[in-house]
Amino acid sequence: MFDVAVDLGLPVKLHAEQLSNIGGTQLAARYKALSADHVEYATDADAKALAGAGSVAVILPGAFYTLRETQAPPIQLFRDHGVPMALATDCNPGSSPLTSPLLTMNMPARYSA
């Protein structure tokens, strides 16, 4: 699917490493994705790959909170490797019913302290 998207000149994004590490960030980086979203289980190698690709690591605190995830995204690795980061609500009824941008910005500050 990514090959076809690239052939059509369409940018790609990928939900990756949300509940485990299955190589999604590496795939996203290989295709120079706009972003890899969730990334709780991203590794040092994943952070390096995202940095090299110029891809954004999107942190989704609503899903993290709602699913009671215990593995936090490796924020310091992203900082260390210069990976751009963004926050998003991931608004969906199953795993992230969060709609508030203000709460989305507050949650990482609160839970990383």
C-alpha positions as CSV (number, residue, x, y, z in Angstrom):
1,M,0.0,0.0,0.0
2,F,2.8,2.4,0.8
3,D,4.5,1.7,-2.5
4,V,1.3,2.7,-4.3
5,A,0.9,5.8,-2.2
6,V,4.5,6.9,-3.0
7,D,4.0,6.1,-6.7
8,L,0.9,8.4,-6.6
9,G,2.8,11.1,-4.7
10,L,0.8,10.7,-1.6
11,P,2.4,11.1,1.9
12,V,2.0,8.2,4.3
13,K,1.4,8.0,8.1
14,L,1.3,5.0,10.3
15,H,0.1,4.0,13.7
16,A,3.1,2.2,15.1
17,E,4.4,0.5,18.2
18,Q,1.2,1.3,20.2
19,L,0.9,-2.0,22.1
20,S,4.2,-3.6,21.2
21,N,7.1,-3.1,18.8
22,I,6.4,-4.8,15.5
23,G,8.6,-2.6,13.2
24,G,6.1,0.0,12.3
25,T,8.4,3.0,13.0
26,Q,11.1,1.4,10.8
27,L,8.5,1.0,8.0
28,A,7.3,4.6,8.4
29,A,10.9,5.9,8.3
30,R,11.7,3.8,5.2
31,Y,8.9,5.5,3.4
32,K,9.7,8.9,4.9
33,A,6.2,9.1,6.5
34,L,4.8,12.3,7.7
35,S,4.4,10.7,11.1
36,A,4.5,7.6,13.2
37,D,1.7,7.8,15.7
38,H,1.5,6.2,19.2
39,V,5.1,5.0,19.4
40,E,5.0,3.9,23.1
41,Y,7.2,0.9,22.3
42,A,9.6,2.7,20.0
43,T,13.3,1.9,20.5
44,D,16.5,3.8,20.2
45,A,16.9,2.5,16.6
46,D,13.4,3.6,15.9
47,A,14.1,7.1,17.1
48,K,17.2,7.3,15.0
49,A,15.2,6.1,11.9
50,L,12.5,8.6,12.5
51,A,15.0,11.4,12.9
52,G,16.8,10.4,9.7
53,A,13.5,10.3,7.8
54,G,12.3,13.6,9.2
55,S,9.2,11.9,10.4
56,V,7.2,13.2,13.4
57,A,6.5,11.1,16.4
58,V,2.9,11.7,17.4
59,I,2.2,11.2,21.1
60,L,-1.5,10.3,21.8
61,P,-2.0,10.7,25.6
62,G,-5.7,10.0,25.4
63,A,-5.2,6.5,24.1
64,F,-2.4,5.9,26.6
65,Y,-4.7,6.9,29.4
66,T,-7.9,5.2,28.3
67,L,-6.1,1.9,27.6
68,R,-4.2,2.1,30.9
69,E,-1.0,1.6,29.1
70,T,2.1,1.3,31.3
71,Q,4.8,1.7,28.6
72,A,5.3,5.5,28.1
73,P,6.6,6.8,24.8
74,P,10.4,7.2,24.8
75,I,10.3,11.0,24.9
76,Q,13.9,11.4,25.9
77,L,15.1,9.2,23.0
78,F,13.1,11.4,20.6
79,R,14.7,14.5,22.2
80,D,18.2,12.9,22.1
81,H,17.9,12.2,18.4
82,G,16.1,15.4,17.4
83,V,12.8,13.7,16.4
84,P,10.1,16.3,16.0
85,M,7.1,15.5,18.2
86,A,3.5,16.4,18.2
87,L,0.4,15.8,20.4
88,A,-3.0,14.6,19.1
89,T,-6.3,13.4,20.6
90,D,-6.6,10.3,18.5
91,C,-10.3,10.8,19.1
92,N,-12.2,7.6,18.6
93,P,-14.8,5.9,20.8
94,G,-12.9,2.7,21.4
95,S,-9.6,3.7,22.7
96,S,-9.5,7.5,23.0
97,P,-12.7,9.4,23.5
98,L,-10.7,12.5,24.1
99,T,-11.7,15.6,22.1
100,S,-10.1,18.4,24.1
101,P,-6.9,19.9,22.7
102,L,-6.2,21.5,26.1
103,L,-6.5,18.2,28.0
104,T,-4.3,16.6,25.3
105,M,-1.6,19.2,26.0
106,N,-2.0,18.9,29.8
107,M,-1.9,15.1,30.1
108,P,1.8,14.6,29.0
109,A,2.9,17.4,31.3
110,R,1.0,15.7,34.2
111,Y,1.9,12.1,33.6
112,S,5.6,12.7,32.8
113,A,6.3,14.7,36.0
